[in-house]
Amino acid sequence: MALPPERIDRFARHIVLPEIGGAGQVALAEAHVALVGLGGIGSPVLQYLAGAGIGRFTLIDDGRVELSNLQRQTIYSERDVGHGKAVSARRWLANFDSAIAVELVDRRLTRDNAAAAIAGADLVLDGTDNFATRLAVSDACVVSGIPLLSAAVGRFQGQVGAFAGHVPDEACYRCFVGDAFDADDCDTCAEDGMLGAMSGWTGTFAALHAIRTLLAGKATFGDPQWGRLHLLDGLKADMRSFRIAKDPACRGCSPDES
């Protein structure tokens, strides 16, 4: 695949980076990312991955834009309030870069439909706000052989980690949280609060890590860091990370348990 002149001009600041270069930019143009959740994390992720030149997106969200979303969900405006997030996100994407291919899934993902929704993606990026959906997506990624980048944010804390549970000896997201959270019972930002800029930091860090993951083996910037969870602390303006080991009893990714 060769980039046309107008695309070379658009992504020139990437191409001159030796860690990405022309080959890396072509790889991004050929990439397909399934973005699950188009809220506080999904908004900046979509902005920066579209800006990076990802060629194809599947946008997945069954929610509608609410006025309270505008404090942190940066792709929406007042005119989007009451409209579906997936449709509004597609409208933003079309205005930003009409060359990007996009598919919409405006239904809630479950264990029964998650695999079909993410089919064909090179990377799934999950920014949803409940464990039931996150675990359904994780299990679907393992079955489908698709890497998962998981990002979450609340109050002043964020976390981002890349999982390849379909690969021997690599953990999946279920290895991290276990089975106790399959029920849809987690707290929400409406109850706990959310610093809007914290969503931006977590989302843009997730976009950066998505680029690393997509460029693995294609550019020197590629480094998915499987199983390493990065914790972002907005109160201390600090970060730390730790590695998650594969759980041999995990029913999501261990052959003897699944």
C-alpha positions in Angstrom: 0.0 0.0 0.0 1.3 3.4 -0.9 0.0 6.6 0.7 -1.3 9.2 -1.7 0.4 12.6 -1.6 -2.3 14.3 0.4 -2.1 11.6 3.1 1.7 11.9 3.2 1.3 15.7 3.8 -1.3 15.1 6.5 0.9 12.6 8.4 4.2 14.2 7.7 5.0 14.8 11.3 4.7 11.1 12.0 6.6 10.0 8.9 9.7 12.0 9.8 9.9 10.2 13.1 12.4 7.4 12.6 10.5 5.3 15.2 7.4 5.3 12.9 8.5 6.3 9.4 6.6 5.6 6.2 6.2 1.9 6.9 4.7 2.6 10.3 2.3 5.1 8.9 1.2 2.6 6.2 0.6 0.1 9.0 -1.6 2.5 10.8 -3.5 3.3 7.6 -4.2 -0.4 7.2 -5.2 -1.0 10.8 -8.8 -1.7 12.0 -9.6 -0.7 15.5 -12.9 -1.6 17.3 -13.6 1.1 19.9 -16.0 -0.2 22.6 -17.4 2.8 24.5 -17.5 6.3 23.1 -17.6 8.2 26.4 -14.9 9.9 28.5 -12.2 7.5 27.3 -13.5 6.7 23.9 -13.8 10.4 22.9 -10.1 11.3 23.2 -9.0 7.9 21.9 -11.0 8.4 18.7 -9.7 11.9 18.2 -6.0 10.9 18.5 -6.3 7.6 16.7 -8.1 9.3 13.8 -5.4 12.0 13.9 -2.8 9.3 13.8 -4.2 7.9 10.6 -6.0 4.7 11.6 -7.7 3.6 8.4 -10.8 1.9 9.8 -12.9 2.0 12.9 -15.8 0.0 14.4 -17.6 2.3 16.8 -19.6 0.5 19.5 -21.9 2.2 22.0 -25.6 1.9 22.7 -25.9 5.1 24.7 -27.2 8.6 24.0 -25.4 11.9 24.5 -26.4 13.6 27.8 -25.7 17.2 28.8 -23.5 16.0 31.7 -21.3 14.1 29.2 -20.0 17.4 27.7 -17.7 18.0 30.7 -15.4 15.3 29.5 -16.6 13.6 26.3 -14.9 16.0 23.9 -16.2 14.8 20.5 -19.8 15.9 21.3 -21.5 19.3 21.4 -24.8 20.7 22.6 -26.5 19.8 19.3 -25.6 16.1 20.0 -27.6 15.9 23.3 -30.3 13.3 22.9 -28.7 11.6 19.9 -27.0 8.3 19.8 -23.3 8.3 20.7 -22.3 6.0 17.9 -24.1 8.1 15.2 -22.7 11.4 16.7 -19.2 9.9 16.8 -19.4 8.9 13.2 -20.5 12.5 12.3 -17.5 13.8 14.2 -15.2 11.4 12.3 -16.7 12.3 8.9 -16.0 16.0 9.6 -12.5 15.3 10.8 -11.3 12.9 8.1 -13.7 11.7 5.4 -11.2 9.0 4.2 -11.6 6.9 7.3 -13.8 3.8 6.9 -16.3 3.4 9.8 -18.9 0.8 10.9 -21.4 1.4 13.7 -22.7 -1.0 16.4 -25.3 0.8 18.5 -26.3 -2.1 20.7 -25.0 -3.2 24.1 -22.4 -5.9 23.9 -23.0 -9.2 25.7 -21.4 -12.6 25.8 -23.7 -13.6 22.9 -22.9 -10.8 20.5 -19.5 -9.4 21.4 -17.4 -11.6 19.1 -19.5 -10.7 16.1 -19.2 -7.0 16.9 -15.4 -7.0 17.0 -14.9 -9.4 14.1 -12.0 -8.5 11.8 -10.4 -5.9 14.1 -6.7 -5.8 14.6 -7.1 -4.3 18.0 -10.0 -3.8 20.4 -9.9 -0.8 22.7 -12.4 -1.0 25.6 -13.3 2.1 27.4 -16.7 1.0 28.9 -17.8 1.7 32.4 -19.0 -1.7 33.7 -17.4 -5.1 34.4 -20.0 -7.2 32.7 -19.3 -5.6 29.3 -15.6 -5.5 29.9 -15.5 -9.2 30.7 -17.7 -10.1 27.7 -15.4 -8.1 25.4 -12.3 -9.7 27.0 -13.6 -13.3 26.5 -14.6 -12.5 22.9 -11.1 -11.1 22.2 -9.5 -14.4 23.5 -11.8 -16.5 21.4 -11.3 -14.3 18.3 -7.5 -14.0 18.8 -7.6 -10.2 18.9 -5.5 -8.2 21.3 -7.3 -6.1 23.8 -6.3 -2.7 25.2 -8.3 -1.9 28.3 -8.7 1.6 29.8 -10.7 2.8 32.8 -11.0 6.0 34.7 -12.7 7.3 37.8 -12.4 10.4 40.0 -8.7 11.2 39.7 -7.4 7.7 38.7 -6.9 6.0 35.4 -5.6 2.7 34.2 -4.4 1.3 30.8 -3.2 -2.1 30.0 -2.7 -4.3 26.9 -3.8 -8.0 27.0 -3.2 -10.9 24.7 -4.9 -13.8 26.4 -5.1 -15.7 23.2 -1.3 -16.0 23.3 0.3 -18.7 25.5 1.6 -17.4 28.8 0.0 -14.0 28.4 -2.8 -12.8 30.7 -6.3 -11.7 29.6 -8.3 -9.0 31.4 -10.2 -11.7 33.3 -6.9 -12.9 34.8 -6.7 -9.3 36.3 -10.2 -8.9 37.7 -11.4 -12.5 38.1 -15.0 -13.8 37.9 -16.6 -11.8 40.7 -17.4 -8.9 38.4 -19.5 -10.5 35.7 -22.5 -8.8 37.3 -23.3 -5.3 36.1 -23.0 -3.7 39.5 -20.0 -1.3 39.5 -20.1 2.4 40.6 -20.6 5.1 38.1 -19.1 8.5 37.6 -22.5 10.1 38.4 -22.1 8.7 41.9 -18.4 9.2 42.4 -17.6 12.2 40.3 -15.0 12.6 37.5 -12.3 15.2 36.7 -12.8 15.8 33.0 -9.1 16.2 32.3 -8.5 12.8 33.9 -10.5 11.3 31.1 -8.4 13.1 28.6 -5.1 12.0 30.2 -6.3 8.3 30.4 -7.7 8.4 26.9 -4.7 10.0 25.2 -2.4 7.6 27.0 -4.6 4.7 25.8 -4.4 6.1 22.2 -0.6 6.3 22.5 -0.5 2.7 23.7 -2.8 1.6 20.9 -0.3 3.0 18.4 2.5 1.1 20.1 0.5 -2.1 19.9 -0.5 -1.7 16.3 3.1 -1.0 15.3 4.6 -4.1 17.0 6.8 -5.8 14.4 6.3 -3.0 11.9 8.2 0.0 13.4 10.6 0.4 16.2 8.0 2.3 18.2 6.0 -0.9 18.5 5.9 -2.4 22.0 2.6 -3.7 23.3 3.9 -4.5 26.8 1.4 -7.4 27.2 0.1 -7.8 30.7 1.5 -4.6 32.0 -1.0 -2.3 33.7 -0.2 1.4 33.9 -1.8 3.4 36.7 -2.3 7.1 36.4 -2.8 9.3 39.5 -4.2 12.7 38.9 -4.0 13.8 42.5 -0.3 13.1 42.8 0.5 13.8 39.1 2.2 10.4 39.1 2.3 7.0 37.3 3.3 3.5 38.2 2.9 0.1 36.5 3.0 -3.6 37.3 2.8 -6.8 35.4 -0.3 -9.2 35.6 0.6 -12.9 35.4 -1.6 -15.3 33.5 -4.0 -17.2 35.8 -3.8 -20.9 35.1 -7.3 -21.2 36.5 -8.8 -18.4 34.4 -11.9 -19.5 32.6 -11.4 -16.8 30.0 -8.0 -17.8 28.6 -6.8 -21.0 30.2 -7.5 -24.0 27.9 -8.3 -26.4 30.8 -10.8 -23.9 32.4 -12.6 -22.4 29.4 
